[in-house]
Amino acid sequence: MANTNAPFGFRQYTGNGSAPTYEQVAVVIDYNASAIYFGDPVTQQSDGSYAQSASTGATPGGLGIGGIFVGCQYLSVSQKRIVWSNFWPGSDVASGNYVTGYIINDPNARFIAQTDSTGLAFPTDINATIGFAIGTGNAANGISGAYLDTTTLNTVTYYVNAPFKVVGIYQPVVAGFPGAYANGQAYDWAIVAFNNVATRNFTGA
């Protein structure tokens, strides 16, 4: 059965904490920052706030990512109350105010993410470093559109700045469960670990 192209960002798989909050950390988001969706990689900005990360280039550079975004709270201008949301819509906070965002930056965390139309294979791609494309988030449900970009996959020269490392191919055990029905095919699901996150750096060249 063919895999469905329906990226959802980076979904918590394991970590040091426990469900449902795992090891979420509170961070600051500027009131005028662009939208950030549940499961988006985020990067710390020069002023200390966090914003949606840009897609990774073919040769990853920069300082890695700050973590994975999992929600926020803010004082809504339109609703006149504190709003808890799984995504930051990019507006609805008074000028000069801040949004409290929540991210996962535990260096031991594992995430499930969908691949692109090339897919990943077991065991060939295990331990390779890989980047992501940020995709388009869904404003209706707040879910990220980010996915693993196989054009950034490197099984030989492990880029120190690559944000993720492939640690497994996810295979659902429940019949009919949506996701990676066949590894090595388009849009399968992979299990990834942080390779370069603000709290730790793993594999170098």
ABEGO torsion letter per residue (X at the ends): XBBBBBBAEBBBABEABBOAAEBBBBBBBBAABBBBBBGBBBBBBAAGBBBBBBBBBABBBEAEBAEBBAEBBBBBAAAGBBBBBABBAGBGBBBGBBBBBBBBABAABBBBBBBBAAEBBOAAABGBBBBBBAEBBBAAAGBBABBBBAAABBAABBBAABABBBABBBBBABBGBBEBABBGBBGBBBBBBBABBAABBBBBX
